[in-house]
Amino acid sequence: MSEETDIEPAKRRTKRRRPPRTPDGTMTLIEHLIELRNRVIKSVIIIALGSILGIYFYDHILDILKEPYCNLPVDHRLNIGGAKGSCKLIFTAPLEGFWIRIKVGAIAGAIITSPLWLHQLWAFITPGLKKNERKLSVIFIVCSTVLFMGGAVLAYFTLSKGLGILIGHAGNGTAALLAVGPYISFATAMLLIFGASFEFPLLIAMLNLVGVLSFERLMRWQRIIIFLVFVFAAIATPSQDPFTMCALAVPMVLLFEIAVLVAYFHDKRKARRAAAAGFGDIPDDEASPLDTTPSSTDADDVDSPRH
């Protein structure tokens, strides 16, 4: 009987259960670190599985990435083997082909599984959100994924024109024979930069929703923000040609204007709610007035004799 009683507590001790969360989502430092570790492990596993999928479909992905180069005029690229219209990339190191496969698979896996590991990130950052706030987080994740994919698609269709401009500068009588490593780095940089840049209006909308950037402030800064967008596009694009710069800057400006419009409707709705509460004429940097007149119950307490 004593052996059974000794075994049962030992079994209970070996089973480590996750500590229950408080209703407001607060945790101790150790619990935060454990939560971070679990989220990171899950994200790494998700990206690793996506990378395996990307490596499996490497040939198809390479054909897609190679298409902008293959769309160049035949007299601007070198035809290997003499076959007219042939389109191949070269590599000069024995291990270069292997590492290119790993690199393309990892990038494709991270992009394909981005909604899943972004969800892990949001789940760690916002554990104590209310139900409606969690729905807003899901909307942000969906919007960020759509914007990133939209930027990557635009970069893909821009890539061929940008390559044509860059290679055309060499003049007639020259042909491009591109190595697979630099070309894949150039193509993936274009896709990632365009995709990440398209997240800019979502950042503006988020800052407005949390009260950091108001519509009035955005309107005051509108011209300088548009100017900085064009400066960023000129510096960030790998090709740095005018066509690619405008292809990135113009959609970013349009998306910024949409974010400003969202801020306008949000601030207008916020002002209506403040007016309904009786504080519509008070600026954000001033404290709301307090009614210092004692209530009837307070007056009765003061007038009543103490025993």
C-alpha positions in Angstrom: 0.0 0.0 0.0 2.9 2.4 0.8 4.5 1.7 -2.6 1.4 2.7 -4.5 1.1 5.9 -2.5 4.7 6.7 -3.3 4.3 6.1 -7.0 1.1 8.1 -7.5 2.6 11.4 -6.2 5.7 10.8 -8.3 3.6 10.4 -11.4 1.7 13.6 -10.6 5.0 15.4 -10.1 6.3 14.3 -13.6 3.3 15.8 -15.3 4.0 19.5 -15.6 0.9 21.3 -16.5 0.8 24.8 -18.0 0.0 27.3 -15.3 -3.4 28.9 -15.8 -3.5 32.5 -17.0 -5.3 35.2 -15.1 -8.3 36.9 -16.8 -6.2 39.9 -17.8 -3.4 37.8 -19.3 -0.7 38.8 -16.8 2.2 36.4 -16.2 5.4 36.3 -14.2 8.8 36.8 -15.8 9.5 33.1 -15.8 6.1 32.4 -17.4 6.8 35.0 -20.1 10.1 33.4 -20.9 8.5 30.0 -21.1 5.8 31.4 -23.3 8.4 33.0 -25.5 10.4 29.8 -25.8 7.3 27.8 -26.8 6.3 30.4 -29.4 9.8 30.5 -30.9 10.0 26.7 -31.1 6.6 26.6 -32.8 7.6 29.3 -35.2 10.9 27.6 -36.1 9.1 24.3 -36.6 6.5 26.0 -38.8 9.1 27.7 -41.0 11.2 24.5 -41.1 8.2 22.6 -42.5 7.5 25.3 -45.0 11.2 25.2 -46.0 11.0 21.5 -46.7 7.9 22.2 -48.9 9.8 25.0 -50.6 12.8 22.7 -51.2 10.5 20.1 -52.7 9.1 22.5 -55.2 12.4 24.2 -55.8 12.4 23.6 -59.5 9.0 25.2 -60.0 10.0 28.2 -57.8 13.2 28.6 -59.7 11.3 28.6 -63.0 9.0 31.4 -61.6 12.0 33.5 -60.3 13.9 32.9 -63.6 11.0 34.1 -65.8 11.7 37.8 -65.6 15.3 37.1 -66.9 13.9 34.9 -69.6 11.5 37.6 -70.7 14.4 39.8 -71.7 15.1 40.2 -75.5 17.1 37.3 -76.9 19.9 39.6 -78.0 20.3 40.9 -74.4 21.1 37.4 -72.8 23.5 34.8 -73.9 22.1 31.6 -75.4 23.9 28.6 -74.1 24.2 25.7 -76.4 23.2 27.7 -79.4 19.5 27.0 -79.0 17.6 30.1 -79.8 15.5 31.2 -76.9 17.2 29.0 -74.3 17.3 30.6 -70.9 19.7 29.3 -68.2 21.5 30.6 -65.1 25.0 29.5 -64.3 26.9 28.8 -61.1 30.7 28.5 -60.7 31.2 26.8 -57.3 30.4 23.2 -56.6 28.4 23.9 -53.5 26.6 27.0 -54.9 23.8 25.0 -56.4 23.1 23.2 -53.0 23.1 26.5 -51.0 20.9 28.2 -53.5 18.3 25.4 -53.1 18.4 25.8 -49.4 18.1 29.6 -49.6 15.2 29.6 -52.0 13.4 26.9 -50.0 13.9 28.8 -46.7 12.6 32.1 -48.1 9.7 30.4 -49.8 8.8 28.5 -46.6 8.9 31.7 -44.5 6.6 33.5 -47.0 4.2 30.6 -47.4 3.8 30.0 -43.6 3.9 33.7 -42.7 0.2 33.7 -41.4 1.0 30.9 -39.0 4.2 32.3 -37.4 2.7 35.8 -37.4 -0.2 34.3 -35.4 2.4 32.9 -32.9 3.9 36.4 -32.6 0.6 38.1 -32.0 -0.4 35.4 -29.5 2.7 36.2 -27.4 2.4 40.0 -27.7 -1.3 40.2 -27.0 -2.3 37.4 -24.5 -4.6 39.6 -22.5 -6.7 41.1 -25.2 -10.5 41.0 -25.1 -12.5 39.0 -27.7 -13.2 42.0 -30.0 -9.5 43.1 -29.7 -8.4 39.6 -30.7 -10.6 39.8 -33.8 -8.9 43.1 -34.7 -5.5 41.3 -34.4 -6.7 38.7 -36.8 -7.7 41.4 -39.2 -4.2 42.9 -38.9 -2.6 39.6 -39.6 -4.8 39.0 -42.7 -4.1 42.6 -44.0 -0.4 42.3 -43.4 -0.3 39.0 -45.3 -2.3 40.4 -48.2 -0.2 43.6 -48.4 3.0 41.6 -48.4 1.8 39.3 -51.1 0.6 42.2 -53.1 4.0 43.9 -52.9 5.8 40.7 -53.9 3.5 40.3 -56.9 4.1 43.8 -58.0 7.9 43.4 -57.6 7.7 40.2 -59.7 6.1 42.0 -62.6 8.4 45.0 -62.2 11.6 42.8 -62.1 11.6 42.1 -65.8 11.4 45.8 -66.8 14.0 46.8 -64.2 16.4 44.1 -65.5 15.9 45.3 -69.1 16.8 48.8 -68.1 19.9 47.7 -66.2 21.2 45.3 -68.8 20.3 47.7 -71.6 22.9 50.2 -70.2 25.7 47.9 -71.4 24.8 48.8 -75.0 24.4 46.8 -78.2 26.8 44.0 -78.9 26.7 42.7 -75.2 24.8 39.9 -73.7 24.1 39.0 -70.0 25.2 35.6 -68.6 23.9 35.8 -65.0 25.1 33.6 -62.2 22.3 31.9 -60.2 23.5 33.2 -56.8 23.6 36.9 -57.5 20.4 36.8 -59.6 18.4 34.9 -56.9 19.7 37.4 -54.3 18.6 40.3 -56.5 15.2 38.8 -57.2 14.4 37.8 -53.6 15.6 41.2 -52.4 13.1 42.9 -54.7 10.3 40.7 -53.5 11.1 41.1 -49.8 11.6 44.9 -50.1 8.4 45.5 -52.0 6.5 43.2 -49.7 7.8 44.8 -46.5 7.3 48.3 -47.8 3.6 47.6 -48.5 3.2 47.1 -44.7 3.8 50.9 -44.2 0.1 51.9 -44.4 -0.8 49.2 -42.0 1.7 50.6 -39.5 0.2 54.1 -40.0 -3.3 52.7 -39.4 -2.2 50.9 -36.2 -0.5 54.0 -34.8 -3.7 55.9 -35.4 -5.9 53.3 -33.7 -3.8 53.4 -30.6 -3.8 57.2 -30.5 -0.2 57.9 -31.4 -0.9 59.5 -34.8 -4.0 61.6 -35.3 -5.6 62.6 -38.7 -4.6 66.2 -38.2 -1.0 65.3 -37.6 -0.9 63.1 -40.6 -2.3 65.9 -42.8 0.4 68.3 -41.5 3.1 65.7 -42.2 1.6 64.6 -45.5 4.0 66.3 -47.9 7.1 65.4 -46.0 6.0 61.8 -45.7 5.4 61.5 -49.4 8.8 63.1 -50.1 10.4 60.6 -47.7 8.6 57.7 -49.4 10.2 58.6 -52.7 13.6 58.9 -51.0 13.2 55.5 -49.4 12.1 54.0 -52.8 15.2 55.4 -54.5 17.5 54.0 -51.8 15.8 50.7 -51.0 15.3 49.2 -54.5 18.2 47.0 -55.5 18.2 48.2 -59.1 17.8 51.9 -58.2 16.5 52.7 -61.6 13.7 55.3 -62.0 11.1 52.8 -63.2 11.5 50.5 -60.2 11.6 53.5 -57.8 8.3 54.8 -59.1 6.8 51.3 -59.2 7.5 51.1 -55.4 6.9 54.8 -54.4 3.6 55.4 -56.2 1.7 52.4 -54.7 3.1 53.3 -51.3 1.8 56.8 -51.6 -1.6 55.5 -52.6 -1.7 53.1 -49.7 -0.6 55.9 -47.4 -3.5 58.0 -48.6 -5.9 55.1 -47.8 -4.4 54.9 -44.3 -5.0 58.6 -43.9 -8.6 58.1 -45.0 -9.0 55.3 -42.4 -7.5 57.7 -39.8 -10.0 60.4 -40.7 -13.0 58.1 -40.2 -11.6 56.6 -37.0 -10.9 60.0 -35.5 -14.3 61.3 -36.6 -16.0 58.3 -34.9 -13.9 58.8 -31.8 -14.8 62.5 -31.7 -18.6 61.6 -31.9 -18.2 59.2 -29.0 -16.3 61.9 -27.0 -19.0 64.4 -27.7 -21.7 62.0 -26.6 -19.8 61.6 -23.3 -19.7 65.4 -22.8 -16.0 65.9 -23.5 -16.1 66.8 -27.2 -14.6 70.2 -26.9 -11.5 69.2 -24.8 -8.2 68.7 -26.6 -6.4 65.5 -26.1 -3.6 67.1 -24.1 -5.9 68.6 -21.5 -7.5 66.9 -18.5 -11.3 66.5 -18.5 -13.1 68.8 -16.0 -14.2 67.3 -12.7 -17.4 68.2 -10.9 -16.2 69.3 -7.5 -19.7 70.2 -6.2 -20.5 67.8 -3.3 -23.4 65.5 -3.9 -26.4 65.3 -1.7 -25.1 62.3 0.1 -21.8 64.0 0.8 -23.6 67.1 2.1 -25.7 65.0 4.4 -22.5 63.3 5.7 -21.0 66.7 6.4 -24.1 68.1 8.1 -24.9 65.1 10.1 -23.4 65.2 13.7 -20.8 62.5 14.5 -21.5 60.4 17.5 
